[in-house]
Amino acid sequence: MSDNTGDDSLHMPSLRIEGFRGIDSLTISRLGRVTLVAGRNGTGKTTVLDAVRIFADRGYATSMAEVLRQNEEFDISSPGDDGSQAMLDFAALFYGRVSAEGATFRVGAVDSDGPMLSVSTMNADDVPRERRDKRWDVASARMGQLLNVSFGEFDGYASLSPTEIPVASRRFVRRGITQDRWPDPIKCLSLGPEPLPSPRLDELWGEIALTPDEEAAVESMRLAVHSEIDGVALVPGVGRSHPLFLVRLNGHRVPLPSLGDGAVRLFGVAVALAGSAGGLLLIDEVENGIHHSLQHDFWRLVLRAAADNNAQVIATTHGWDCIRGFASASSENNDVEGVVVRLERDEGGLRAVEYSEEELETATVQGIEVR
């Protein structure tokens, strides 16, 4: 772990979450180039990633809707027009699932590190007349609530229709002047516990093919395959719904999935790291599919690629082998700031325990688990 006081180039040098989903209040005073968030099941690790994702997207209704879909948060008491599909339950975005007017969640950096994103429920009738247009009138007739979204000196409204897809129309206003667009989002990719979907992996591969990042992705697979890999190619999807990745292994062409979950996971993370250049990469249950003996080399790859691509990585784990591998790889890369944070719940709520390099080294040497 680096002893640096912080990296000024990071999009999120720190993190503050208030009133979002299962988190009443949480402060992480320092994030690194790569941050590993540990904790028991149910402590809120995935919720932290969801909050960062919405912050990076500057509160677009589509990003909030995607978080709800992934968590299968539907209001089963309000079926769709055909009676088959329930609405997204936007109350689930707020702590305690409060949907009353004025419910608010806030996400951003701590103190002076940057503006906070604030999302509140409000009555559509309370939108100032000068801020309305025909789309708002239609939405108001269908649904009584809107989301009031603010980011620094900008603010606007997200209109939610009584269907699965939220209405995308909204405007930010800066000092009373209507703007044509929201503040620019931060590029942000999210990986779940499962491998990247093939269409998304295909898209990201297209961005790095025949570049130096391609060799880094191939090198990642070599960690999990004890054979010579000469290259990777994407072939058309003949008889399939999507193209297929083929790996040249010992002179033979074999499908990527045949190399096992570890190779697929490593390849997906490496490709996503390249695709996250200049932005954020969020990885949930990062150790999934990766053998404990590969954790050190895996994290060495992640730390180096994050620095080379100017990407900031926030990952979650509940595996001790993952934390130990992260700690040993970080100690070898003093020029890349790595941070470990453990979330724990007690009678006072949720708190973050941040580990220094010395504390983490002591824990790994003595076998004191910090997960």
N, C-alpha and C positions, 0 to 999 in steps of 0.2 A: 504494500500500500504506500502511496506517495505521501510525503509530509508537506506537500504544497498546501497553501492556504486557500487555494481556489483557482479555477480556470475562468478567466474573464470571457472566453469565447463560447462558454456553454449557454445554450438556450435557457436552461433551468439550473442555476447554481444552487438553488434551495427549493423547498416546496412547502406550501401551506394549503391545507384542505379544511374546509368548514362546511358542515351540514350536507355532505354528499353521500348518498346511499347509506352504507353502514358506518360511516365515519362521522362522528359528531365534530371532532376537532383533532387535527394532527399537524405537527410541525417537524420537518426534517431540515435542520439548519444548514446542511451541506450535502450536495450531490456531487458526484465526480464525473469524469469522462465516461466511466463505467461504474454503475451503482448496482449492487446486489442487495435486494430486499428479502430478508429471511423472516420466518415466523411460522407458528403453528397454523394448521388449517383453520380457516374462519376468522383470522385476525384482520383481514382486510387487504392483503397483498395485491390481489387482482383489482380491487377497488381503487387502489393507488394508481395502477396503470390506466384504468378507465378515466380517472380524473385528469391525468396528464394528457391523455388522448383528446379529451374534450377541450382542455385548455389550448393544446397545440392547434386545434381546428378553430379556435376563437369562438366557440359556442355555436357553431353551425347546428341547426336542428337535425340535419342528416347524421352528424356524428353522434349526437345524443340518442337518436333513434337506433343507430347501429349497436350502441352499447346495450340498449334495452333488448334488442332482438337477440343478441348473443347470450344474454342472460335469461331469455324467454320470459321477459316481463310484459305480459299481456293482461289487459283488464277483461277478465272473462265475463264480467257483468255487462259489458258493452260490446255485443257482437257487431260485425260489420253489416253493411247493407244487405248482403246475401245471407246473413246469419251464420256464416262459416268461419269468419276470421274476426277475432277480438281486436280491439284497439290496443296500441302500445300504451302501457300504463306509465305515463310520465311522472306520476306521484312517486314511483320507485327511484327516481333520481334524487329525491330529497330525504334527508335523515328522518327516520321514523315514518317514512312513506306519507308525509304530510302533503296534501294537495290544496289546502286552504290558501286563500289569497295572501300573498306576502311570504310564503315559504321560499327560502333562499339557500342556494349553495354557492360557495366561493372557492376558486382554485387559482393559485399563482405562486410566485416566489415570495420569500419572506422579506418583510420590511421594505427596504429601498431597492431591492433587486429587480423590480419591475412591477407593472400594473397587474392587478388581480382581475380575473374573469368572474363576473357575478351573474347568476341566473336566478330570477325570481318569478313566481306565478303572479298574474294580475288579471283583472277583469277586462275583457276586450272593450267594454264600454268606456273605460278610463283612458283609452288611447287618445291623445289630443287630436282634435279635429283636423289640424293642419298636417298631421302625420298619417292620415288615413288615405286609402285609395279604394278602388272597387274590390280588390282582392281581400282587403281587411274587412270590408262590409260583408262579403260573402262568408268569410271565416267566422265573423262575429255572430252571424245568424245561425251558424251550425254549432258553434261551441263557445261557451261563455268565457273560457280562460285563454290567455296567451302567456308566452314566456317573455319576460323583459330581460334582455341580455345587455350587459355593459362590460366594457373593457377599457380601462383608463378613462379618457375623456370622450370616448365613443359610447353610444348606446342605441339600442334598437329593439325590435320585437320579432319573435318567432311565432308564426301562426300555425296552429295544429288543427288539422282537419280530422273528422271522425272516421278516418280510414287508417290503414297501417302506415301509409307514407305521409309524413308531415308536409304541409305546404311550404315551398322553398322561398316564397317571397318575403323579403324583409329589407330594411334599410338601417344603416347607421347614420346618426346625426352627430356632427362635431360642432360644438358651440352654436347649435341652432341651424347649421347649414347642412342640408341633405347631401350625403356622399353617394357616389355610385357603387361603392363596394365596401365590404367589411375590411377591417385591418388584415393585412396579409397573414395567412396561417403559416405555421411551421411545418415543413415536410415531416411526416410522421408515419412510420410503418409499425404494424402490430403483428406479432406472432403469438399464437395460442399454444397450448400444450401439444396440439396435433401438428403435423407437417403443413407447410404452406399449400393451399389449394393449387392444383396444377395450372389453371389459367393465370393466377397471380405469379407463380414461379416462372412460367413462360415469359410473361411480360418483363419481369425483372432481369431475366437472363438476356433478353434482347438488348437491354441497356448496357450490359457489361461484356457481351461476347466480343472476342478479338481485342480486348483491352487487358491491361495488367491485372485487373480484378478477376478475370477469368481464371488465371493461373492460381490465384489465392483460393478460389472456390474449389478448384480441383485438388489443391493441396489439403484442403479441409477434409475431403473424403479419404485421403491417404491415411489420416489418423485412425480411421475405423476399419480399413481394408488392408490386410497384410499381403497385398499383391501390387504389382506395378500398374498404375493407372496412367494411360498416355493422353487421355483427353475426353471431352464430353461433347456430344452433339445433340441437337434437337431435330427430330425427324417429324414429318407431317403425320397427322392423325388419321391414317388410312384405316377405316373400320372402327375408329375411336372418336370420342367427342373432343379430344384435345391432342396436341402433339405429345411425343414420348421422348424422354431423355434417355439416350444411350451412352454407355460408358465403355471406352476401349480398355479392356482389362486383360493383360497377358496376351494381347494380340486378338482377342475376341470382343465382339460387340454384345454387351449385356444390358438389359433395362436397369435403370438406376434403382427402382424399388427392390430388385433382387439382391442388392448389396446389403440390405437390412436397414432397420430403423435408424441406427446410429449414423450411417453414411448419409441417409436422406435428411436427417435432422441437421447434421453438420453442414451439408451442402446448402440447405435452405437458409441457415443462419448466415453463412458466408455470403450468399447472394443478396440477402436482405441488408447486410452491413454495407455492401457496395451501393445498393439502392437507396440507403439512408444518408448518403454523403451530404453533409451540411445540415442534417436534420436530426430527428430522434428515431431510435429503434426501441420498441417495447417488447419484451419477451416474457411470457408467462410460463412458469414451471420450466425454466430453461434447461434443466438437466434431463428432461424426458428423452428417452431413447439413447442417451449417451452413457457408456459404461464408466464406472467410477475411476478406472485406471486411465481414462482419457481426459479427465477433468482439467488437469494442469495444462496439458497441451491445448485443449479447447479454449481455455481462458486466455492463454498466451496469444492465440490467434485473434480472439475477440478484442483484447486490449490493443494489440498492434493495429488491427484493421480500423478500430474506432478512431485511433489517433491519425492514421494515414488518411482516412476519409472525412475527418472533422465531423464525425457522428457522435452523438451522445446516446449511450445505452443505459436503459433501466430494466433490470430483469428481476424475476422473483424465483424463490426456491424454498423448499422445506427439507432439502437434503444436506446432511453434514459433509458428505464427500464433495459436493459441489462447492460449499463454502471453503473447505480446506484447499481444493484445487485453485479456487479464485485467489485465496490468500497467498499461496506459494507463487502463482504466476504474477501477481501484483508486485510481490517483493523483488521480482527480477526485472520489473519495468518501472523504475522509479520516475521516468519521465512521463508516465501516463497515470493520471490520478484515478485510483480505484477506491471505492468506498463501500463498506458493508454496514447495513442498517438492519436491526432486528425490531420487528413490531411485536408489542406485547400488550395484552389487556389486563387491567386490574380494576380495583374499585373506582379509581379516578378516571377510567376511560382508556383510550388507546394512546400509547406513547411510543416514540421511536428511540431506541438505544443505538447510538452511533459509536462505532469502534475505531480507535486509532490503530496505526500500524503496529505499535508495541502490544496493545491489548489483543489484537487478533493473532499476532504471532505467538503470544503466550498461550492463548486459548488453543491454538492448533498443536503446539508442542505438548501441552499437558492434557490434550484431549477433552477440553472443556467446551461443550457444545454451545454454540450461539444461535442455533436455529430456532 
